Amino acid sequence: MQAARSESAAPPRPKVRPLARKTRNRSHVPPLGVFANAEGIDVAVVASHATAVEICLIDVVRPELPHNHPDRYSERRHELHGPTYGAWYGFVPDVKPGQRYGFRVYGPWDPMQGYRHNPHKLLVDPYAKGIIGDLTYGPETIGSVAMQRGAEGPDARWWVGEVHGDMDTIDSMPYVPHSVVMPNWTGPASLTRPRIPWSDTVIYEVHVRGFTLLNEELPPELRGTYAGMAHPATIRHLKELGVTSLELLPIHFGVSEPRLDAHGLSNFWGYSTLGFFAPEPRYATAAAQASGPEAVLDEVRGMVQILHANNIEVILDVVYNHTCEGGADQLHVSWRGLDNTLYYLHDGNTPPNIADVTGTGNSLDYRRVRVVQMALDSLRYWAQDVGVDGFRFDLAVTMGRGTYGFEPDHPFLVALQTDPVLNNLKLIAEPWDVGPGGWQTGSFPSPMAEWNDRFRDAIRGFWLASVAGGLHGRPMEGIRELTTRMSGSADLFGHSDPPLQRGPVASINYVTAHDGFTMADLVSYNTKHNWANGEDNRDGTSNNLSWNHGKEGRLDVVDKPDASWEQVLKDRRRSQRNLLAALLLAAGTPMILAGDEFGRTQEGNNNAYAQDSPISWVHWNHGEDELNFLETAKFLIKLRHTYAALRADSFYLGTPRPGERFNDLLWYTEKGKLMDRAAWDEPSRRIVQMLRPGPTSDHSDVLLIINGTLSKVSVILPEPLDSADPWQLRWSSTWETPDMPPGRETQLEEADLAALSVKVFVSDRTH
């Protein structure tokens, strides 16, 4: 099935309302976007290869009709002036906030050269601060003549265009979201920012809808919403847990991929952006959605303000590496129709093909000034007008790609370091993409922090994958990688000029994230179970470094559990506590996946991006084991906040810090002796003691003892520093709750450690 073909030449233009012609002023490039004032709106948009651009004002004249019915709308077109340095601009009188609009762009239709100007397709403003409406997936929203492909069933719709085909002539105006004129923001962006120091930061990665949807402590109308994130019940949980900073999965306006729509799924995570300035309305309350984009934005601002008032930071996960438009044969809703060769990275061939280094079908081209400008303008808007405290950059290597690959001194990265609005916010890179040379962990400049995948793999490998192998007679990895990661990953983040200036806080330590198994699933599944995603379990990584402890899956789905499950579940709980201790007591900045603190499961799905379902939603009805684990998580975070020795903000040098008398980090064997080269060179060593002296201002030293062997061991504790109080046992990963079991001696010189366990001791020095 395919739509009617058209000639490649642009159609004759209808009569439009010309704006008052102005003399071209090449000394002035107007601000991009739409800005309202008392008389109307100022408009500017980039379309450097276009021959004409119109702004189209859209009115809903028959609201009783469906949103994609052509008779629902009327349209008024105004021709813009230009181009001036690639920008088209003008003033349209008598336009008020709330007005819907879009752009139609005329110019060459020559896909063989990369040009895809199609005035039949209404385009969303890349700078729109408000967007309303839904996307129809079909030939209406494809730029070239489209056909159905890859879908099954009579109602399935998965449309793609002919890559180098003819221009499609179906008017897309009723079938695409519309940009909305927003009032200029004049009030304060937020209350005073919390400004949590990096050394005190504990990040909580969370999905707005998934986290609040099932929480019965919230009023029904607030579940799944921004307002729900700011509800007292939500804040109480966050404060009691002890996290300081929320990292929200994307809340920019997005749409799903056509393939997901064809299978009745949606992009739940939100990594498919259509508007870098507009918030996603699906996460707003029904009342805000009904009132329109201004109310949605107000709800986001209100969420940020309330969280700030409770000393909680808001970091946005942002996706500036690609857009929702997919490959050249897919959606034609914004950037593709405005300036395809400017916005998107191409391979330089003839005909030019889109270069995909993101795995999504397209990549934005950060060799282009206008692309860098768009990202920076968006970041400043969210920081200044909305008030957020930082950003996590998805596939950040793409934004540092120059002509010859990743460049640490790329103009975009330099701008982040020097921009007065952005350079003192929390900036976090996901330091890879899927293109050549895409793994760049440790390569980003300060003040950026980075997700540390080496930490993730080291912790999982030591406590899970290596143990599973050892139980089958294979050699178990030693402590070298584990101790490097837990002491701050200086090998990755210490390379700078001057050296070591980033500190261990540049390492965002994580064991789990939205992408992959949850912590509970890491200890319950050996393999992924992604059948619900509709890709025959082919999607998602197979390198999980997980261990099911002898039985695959969860007890609650077993028809006839036998007695052996009791030991399996006990071992799994201990492994979770080991993982959590490694995460929260290591040097660096810890990040917790929402729900891990009480053992949330995704039923073995390690790629739940398309699951707006119970698989992804956080459940709040917990049994005794989940509540015990929650108390353990609270205790370990409190321990981190209590003792400065656990919050190093500079790399360990193995020497005293200025004004201190003891080496900043000490390693001991199980005999209580300092580790020497021979001990470090033992490939099978899996027992170590990590002593972190507290600063003079704190006086408390912390001793972390790790037994990664399959046997119980007796450990001689090192002598306390400087005639300190004896070591006092504070926590063991063998405990089901953080409370000291009755009858335990707390002041010890020796300690017995069960197989695969951790103990924490504290000593207060006398001065």
SULDA-V78545 format. One record per pair of residues at least 12 apart in sequence whose C-alpha atoms are under 6 Angstrom apart, sorted by the first residue. I is the first residue (numbers start at 1). J is the second residue. If there is no record, write none. Layout:
# SULDA-V78545
I&J ; I&J
This chain:
# SULDA-V78545
1&147 ; 2&146 ; 2&147 ; 5&145 ; 6&166 ; 6&167 ; 8&109 ; 8&166 ; 8&167 ; 16&77 ; 16&78 ; 17&78 ; 18&78 ; 18&79 ; 32&44 ; 32&45 ; 33&127 ; 39&93 ; 39&94 ; 40&92 ; 40&93 ; 40&94 ; 40&95 ; 41&91 ; 41&92 ; 42&90 ; 42&91 ; 43&89 ; 43&90 ; 44&88 ; 44&89 ; 45&87 ; 45&88 ; 46&86 ; 46&87 ; 47&86 ; 47&338 ; 47&339 ; 48&86 ; 50&106 ; 50&107 ; 51&106 ; 51&107 ; 52&106 ; 53&80 ; 53&104 ; 53&105 ; 54&78 ; 54&79 ; 54&80 ; 54&103 ; 54&104 ; 55&77 ; 55&78 ; 55&102 ; 55&103 ; 56&76 ; 56&77 ; 56&101 ; 56&102 ; 56&103 ; 57&75 ; 57&76 ; 57&100 ; 57&101 ; 58&74 ; 58&75 ; 58&100 ; 58&101 ; 59&73 ; 59&74 ; 60&72 ; 60&73 ; 61&73 ; 68&174 ; 68&175 ; 70&174 ; 97&181 ; 97&182 ; 97&183 ; 98&180 ; 98&181 ; 99&180 ; 99&181 ; 100&178 ; 100&179 ; 100&180 ; 101&178 ; 101&179 ; 102&122 ; 102&123 ; 102&124 ; 102&179 ; 103&122 ; 103&123 ; 104&119 ; 104&122 ; 105&117 ; 105&119 ; 106&119 ; 111&164 ; 112&351 ; 113&351 ; 114&341 ; 116&337 ; 117&337 ; 120&169 ; 120&171 ; 121&171 ; 121&172 ; 122&172 ; 122&173 ; 123&333 ; 123&334 ; 124&179 ; 124&334 ; 127&277 ; 128&179 ; 129&277 ; 129&278 ; 130&179 ; 130&180 ; 130&278 ; 130&293 ; 131&178 ; 131&179 ; 131&180 ; 132&177 ; 132&178 ; 133&177 ; 134&177 ; 135&175 ; 135&176 ; 135&177 ; 136&175 ; 138&159 ; 140&170 ; 140&172 ; 141&172 ; 141&331 ; 141&332 ; 142&161 ; 142&330 ; 142&331 ; 142&332 ; 143&168 ; 143&332 ; 144&161 ; 144&162 ; 144&165 ; 144&166 ; 144&167 ; 144&168 ; 145&161 ; 145&166 ; 145&167 ; 145&168 ; 146&160 ; 146&161 ; 147&159 ; 147&160 ; 156&262 ; 157&262 ; 158&258 ; 158&259 ; 158&262 ; 160&329 ; 160&330 ; 161&329 ; 161&330 ; 162&329 ; 163&328 ; 163&329 ; 189&384 ; 189&385 ; 189&386 ; 189&387 ; 190&305 ; 190&387 ; 191&305 ; 194&311 ; 199&647 ; 199&649 ; 201&244 ; 202&243 ; 202&244 ; 202&590 ; 203&245 ; 203&246 ; 203&591 ; 204&246 ; 204&247 ; 204&591 ; 204&592 ; 204&593 ; 205&247 ; 205&593 ; 205&594 ; 206&248 ; 206&594 ; 207&248 ; 207&249 ; 209&224 ; 209&225 ; 210&617 ; 210&618 ; 211&618 ; 212&224 ; 215&620 ; 225&283 ; 225&284 ; 225&285 ; 226&283 ; 226&284 ; 227&303 ; 230&303 ; 241&634 ; 244&312 ; 245&312 ; 245&313 ; 245&314 ; 246&313 ; 246&314 ; 246&315 ; 247&315 ; 247&316 ; 248&316 ; 248&317 ; 249&317 ; 250&270 ; 250&317 ; 250&318 ; 251&279 ; 251&280 ; 252&276 ; 252&278 ; 252&279 ; 252&280 ; 253&273 ; 253&274 ; 253&275 ; 253&278 ; 253&279 ; 253&280 ; 254&272 ; 254&273 ; 254&274 ; 255&272 ; 265&610 ; 266&610 ; 267&609 ; 267&610 ; 268&609 ; 268&610 ; 268&611 ; 268&612 ; 269&609 ; 272&323 ; 272&324 ; 273&323 ; 273&324 ; 274&324 ; 277&378 ; 284&296 ; 301&386 ; 313&389 ; 314&388 ; 314&389 ; 315&389 ; 315&390 ; 315&391 ; 316&391 ; 317&391 ; 317&392 ; 318&393 ; 319&394 ; 321&363 ; 321&364 ; 321&398 ; 322&362 ; 322&363 ; 322&364 ; 326&361 ; 326&362 ; 327&361 ; 327&362 ; 343&364 ; 343&365 ; 344&363 ; 344&364 ; 344&365 ; 345&363 ; 345&364 ; 345&365 ; 357&434 ; 357&435 ; 358&433 ; 358&434 ; 366&399 ; 367&402 ; 389&425 ; 390&425 ; 390&426 ; 390&427 ; 391&427 ; 392&428 ; 392&429 ; 393&429 ; 393&430 ; 394&430 ; 395&430 ; 395&432 ; 395&433 ; 396&429 ; 396&430 ; 396&431 ; 397&431 ; 397&432 ; 397&433 ; 408&444 ; 427&448 ; 428&448 ; 428&449 ; 428&450 ; 429&450 ; 430&450 ; 430&451 ; 442&492 ; 442&493 ; 449&506 ; 449&507 ; 450&506 ; 450&507 ; 450&508 ; 451&508 ; 452&507 ; 452&508 ; 452&509 ; 455&485 ; 456&510 ; 456&511 ; 458&482 ; 460&545 ; 461&545 ; 464&546 ; 464&547 ; 465&545 ; 465&546 ; 465&547 ; 478&683 ; 478&684 ; 478&685 ; 478&686 ; 479&686 ; 486&586 ; 486&587 ; 487&587 ; 488&504 ; 488&587 ; 488&588 ; 503&649 ; 503&650 ; 503&651 ; 504&588 ; 504&650 ; 504&651 ; 505&588 ; 505&589 ; 505&649 ; 507&588 ; 508&589 ; 508&590 ; 509&589 ; 509&590 ; 509&591 ; 510&591 ; 513&593 ; 515&607 ; 516&606 ; 516&607 ; 517&606 ; 519&596 ; 520&599 ; 520&601 ; 521&601 ; 521&604 ; 522&546 ; 523&547 ; 523&548 ; 523&572 ; 524&548 ; 524&553 ; 525&548 ; 525&552 ; 525&553 ; 526&546 ; 526&547 ; 526&548 ; 528&604 ; 528&605 ; 528&606 ; 529&604 ; 529&605 ; 530&605 ; 540&607 ; 549&568 ; 577&733 ; 597&630 ; 597&633 ; 598&626 ; 598&629 ; 598&630 ; 599&626 ; 602&615 ; 628&737 ; 632&737 ; 632&738 ; 645&692 ; 645&693 ; 645&694 ; 652&664 ; 665&692 ; 666&691 ; 667&689 ; 667&690 ; 668&689 ; 669&688 ; 670&715 ; 670&716 ; 671&716 ; 672&716 ; 672&717 ; 672&718 ; 686&708 ; 686&709 ; 687&706 ; 687&707 ; 688&705 ; 688&706 ; 689&704 ; 689&705 ; 690&703 ; 690&704 ; 691&703 ; 699&764 ; 699&765 ; 700&763 ; 700&764 ; 701&762 ; 701&763 ; 702&761 ; 702&762 ; 703&760 ; 703&761 ; 704&759 ; 704&760 ; 705&758 ; 705&759 ; 706&758 ; 707&756 ; 707&757 ; 708&756 ; 709&755 ; 709&756 ; 710&755 ; 711&755 ; 712&753 ; 712&754 ; 712&755 ; 713&752 ; 713&753 ; 714&751 ; 714&752 ; 715&750 ; 715&751 ; 716&750 ; 717&749 ; 717&750 ; 724&764 ; 724&765 ; 724&766 ; 725&763 ; 725&764 ; 726&747 ; 727&747 ; 727&748 ; 727&761 ; 727&762 ; 727&763 ; 728&746 ; 728&747 ; 728&761 ; 728&762 ; 729&746 ; 729&761 ; 730&760 ; 730&761 ; 731&759 ; 731&760 ; 732&758 ; 732&759 ; 733&757 ; 733&758
